[in-house]
């Protein structure tokens, strides 16, 4: 066992995207490139309650995206 957390990216491994899992080096399918996108360099042990509430109450993915907070509490 490695004794540490690993971030995984389920969007990878298709044409022009190679995000093979490695315990030595992180390999995400995509990194933030659009202004305003954030990539938090740590793993939350518990999900942000605001996010769970928004997902549970939203009627569409578009509504989720409109109402997500711009910053997570940590």
TORVORO-481567 format. One record per residue: x, y, z of N, C-alpha, C in turn; residue in three letters. Coordinates in steps of 0.1 Angstrom, whole numbers, padded with zeros to 4 digits, always signed. Layout:
% residues N
XYZXYZXYZala ...
% end
This chain:
% residues 74
+0008-0012+0000+0000+0000+0000+0009+0012+0000unk +0005+0023-0007+0013+0035-0009+0012+0044+0003unk +0001+0044+0011+0000+0053+0022-0003+0067+0018unk -0008+0069+0007-0012+0083+0003-0024+0082-0007unk -0030+0094-0010-0041+0095-0019-0036+0098-0033unk -0044+0093-0042-0041+0096-0057-0054+0102-0063unk -0052+0112-0071-0063+0118-0079-0064+0110-0092unk -0076+0107-0096-0079+0100-0108-0087+0109-0117unk -0086+0107-0130-0094+0115-0139-0101+0105-0149unk -0114+0104-0147-0121+0094-0155-0124+0099-0169unk -0120+0111-0173-0122+0116-0186-0112+0112-0197unk -0102+0105-0193-0091+0103-0202-0091+0090-0210unk -0080+0087-0217-0077+0075-0224-0087+0074-0236unk -0086+0083-0245-0093+0083-0258-0084+0090-0268unk -0089+0092-0280-0080+0099-0290-0075+0112-0285unk -0062+0113-0285-0054+0125-0281-0055+0128-0266unk -0059+0119-0258-0059+0121-0244-0053+0108-0237unk -0043+0110-0230-0036+0099-0223-0035+0102-0208unk -0043+0096-0200-0043+0099-0186-0041+0086-0178unk -0031+0078-0182-0029+0066-0175-0026+0067-0160unk -0031+0059-0152-0029+0059-0138-0014+0056-0135unk -0008+0064-0126+0005+0061-0121+0006+0065-0106unk +0013+0056-0099+0015+0060-0085+0028+0069-0083unk +0035+0071-0094+0047+0079-0093+0045+0093-0098unk +0036+0095-0108+0034+0108-0114+0019+0110-0117unk +0014+0122-0113+0000+0124-0117-0002+0126-0132unk -0013+0121-0137-0015+0123-0151-0030+0124-0153unk -0035+0137-0153-0049+0140-0155-0052+0141-0169unk -0064+0139-0174-0068+0140-0188-0067+0155-0192unk -0072+0163-0183-0073+0178-0187-0069+0186-0174unk -0062+0196-0177-0058+0206-0166-0065+0219-0169unk -0068+0227-0159-0075+0239-0161-0069+0248-0172unk -0077+0252-0182-0071+0261-0192-0080+0273-0195unk -0093+0272-0190-0102+0283-0191-0101+0292-0179unk -0102+0305-0182-0101+0315-0170-0113+0312-0161unk -0109+0311-0148-0119+0308-0138-0119+0294-0133unk -0114+0285-0142-0113+0271-0137-0103+0269-0126unk -0105+0260-0117-0096+0258-0106-0093+0243-0105unk -0081+0240-0101-0076+0227-0098-0071+0227-0084unk -0078+0222-0075-0073+0223-0061-0063+0212-0059unk -0051+0215-0054-0040+0205-0053-0041+0196-0041unk -0053+0194-0036-0055+0185-0024-0068+0178-0026unk -0070+0168-0017-0082+0160-0018-0091+0163-0005unk -0103+0166-0007-0112+0168+0004-0117+0155+0010unk -0116+0154+0023-0120+0141+0029-0135+0140+0030unk -0142+0152+0029-0157+0152+0029-0161+0162+0018unk -0172+0159+0011-0176+0169+0001-0182+0181+0007unk -0180+0192+0000-0185+0205+0004-0201+0204+0005unk -0207+0208+0016-0221+0206+0018-0229+0215+0008unk -0223+0227+0004-0230+0235-0006-0232+0228-0019unk -0221+0221-0023-0221+0214-0036-0232+0203-0035unk -0232+0195-0025-0242+0184-0024-0256+0190-0024unk -0258+0201-0018-0272+0207-0018-0276+0212-0032unk -0266+0218-0039-0269+0223-0052-0272+0211-0062unk -0264+0201-0061-0266+0189-0070-0279+0182-0067unk -0283+0181-0054-0295+0175-0050-0308+0182-0054unk -0307+0196-0054-0318+0204-0057-0319+0209-0071unk -0309+0207-0079-0309+0212-0093-0317+0203-0102unk -0323+0208-0112-0331+0201-0122-0323+0197-0135unk -0311+0203-0137-0304+0200-0149-0289+0203-0146unk -0280+0198-0155-0266+0201-0153-0263+0216-0155unk -0271+0222-0164-0270+0236-0166-0273+0245-0154unk -0283+0240-0147-0286+0247-0134-0275+0245-0124unk -0269+0234-0123-0258+0231-0114-0247+0241-0117unk -0243+0242-0130-0232+0250-0134-0235+0265-0131unk -0247+0269-0132-0250+0283-0129-0250+0286-0114unk -0252+0276-0106-0253+0279-0092-0241+0274-0083unk -0231+0268-0089-0220+0263-0082-0212+0275-0076unk -0207+0274-0064-0198+0285-0059-0185+0286-0067unk -0179+0298-0067-0167+0300-0074-0155+0295-0066unk -0157+0293-0053-0146+0289-0044-0151+0279-0034unk -0143+0269-0031-0147+0259-0021-0141+0263-0007unk -0149+0259+0003-0144+0261+0017-0134+0250+0020unk -0123+0254+0026-0113+0244+0030-0106+0249+0042unk 
% end
